């Protein structure tokens, strides 16, 4: 869904030293969005615009706050972004 180049552009990273970290965080962000959104792979791809925004938001948060993240705050923000798409909420 989101390539390494797109992720680096979003994060405004222009060096290659963090490529492995960014790919790992991208996988983590996708998993978080699926978990918080209560989505399987089909629903995740069905709501691509919203899930893309949520994944990029989570990626940015995880990258910028990797030394002292607030996972509760991140989860609450993702819940707000994904509210209308969350399974069993509406």
Beta strands, then each sheet from edge to edge (+ up, - down):
end
